[in-house]
């Protein structure tokens, strides 16, 4: 997969992560989208480094989507923990 595919996958993974973790995010839609893109890269890296399952088969592979969504969820949770209460003031 090339970089453009990872960006598109990240956009969609960010939307799925937002659906799975509803609520107000400190960054709004743009922040969630950027977290989705970073989560796709992070999920792919974790999958290839620690799970010994490189993500090279293609855009429609289930493992690719699961790693991207999982990475997005991890980053979205971490973002909410670190910056979640900044809007309440």
C-alpha positions in Angstrom: 0.0 0.0 0.0 1.2 3.5 -0.7 0.9 6.6 1.5 -2.3 7.8 -0.1 -4.0 4.5 0.7 -2.9 4.8 4.3 -4.3 8.3 4.5 -7.7 7.2 3.1 -7.7 4.2 5.4 -6.8 6.5 8.3 -9.7 8.8 7.5 -12.1 5.9 7.5 -10.5 4.3 10.6 -10.9 7.6 12.4 -14.6 7.7 11.6 -15.0 4.1 12.8 -13.1 4.9 16.0 -15.3 8.0 16.6 -18.5 5.8 16.1 -17.1 3.2 18.5 -16.1 5.9 21.1 -18.9 8.5 20.9 -18.6 11.7 22.8 -17.0 15.2 22.5 -13.5 15.1 21.5 -11.2 18.0 22.2 -10.1 18.3 18.6 -13.4 17.9 16.9 -13.7 16.3 13.5 -10.3 17.4 12.2 -8.5 16.2 15.3 -10.3 12.8 15.1 -9.4 12.6 11.4 -5.7 13.3 12.1 -5.8 10.7 15.0 -7.3 8.2 12.5 -4.5 8.8 10.0 -1.8 8.5 12.8 -3.7 5.4 14.1 -3.5 3.7 10.7 0.2 4.2 10.6 0.6 3.2 14.3 -1.5 0.1 13.9 0.4 -1.0 10.8 3.7 -0.5 12.6 2.6 -2.4 15.7 1.2 -5.2 13.6 4.4 -5.6 11.6 6.8 -5.0 14.5 5.3 -6.8 17.5 2.8 -9.2 16.0 5.1 -10.3 13.2 2.3 -9.7 10.7 3.4 -7.2 8.1 0.5 -5.3 6.4 1.5 -5.6 2.8 -1.4 -7.5 1.2 -3.7 -4.6 0.2 -6.3 -2.1 1.0 -9.2 -4.6 1.4 -7.4 -7.0 3.8 -9.2 -7.5 7.1 -5.9 -7.4 9.1 -5.1 -4.0 7.6 -8.5 -2.6 8.7 -8.3 -4.1 12.1 -4.8 -2.7 12.7 -5.8 0.7 11.5 -9.0 0.8 13.6 -7.2 -0.6 16.6 -4.4 2.0 16.3 -7.0 4.8 16.0 -8.8 3.6 19.0 -5.6 3.5 21.1 -4.6 7.0 20.0 -8.1 8.4 20.5 -8.3 7.0 24.0 -4.8 8.4 24.8 -5.8 11.8 23.3 -8.9 11.9 25.5 -7.0 11.0 28.6 -4.3 13.6 28.0 -6.5 16.5 26.6 -10.1 15.5 27.4 -10.8 18.1 30.0 -9.4 21.1 28.2 -12.9 22.2 26.8 -14.8 22.1 30.1 -13.1 25.2 31.4 
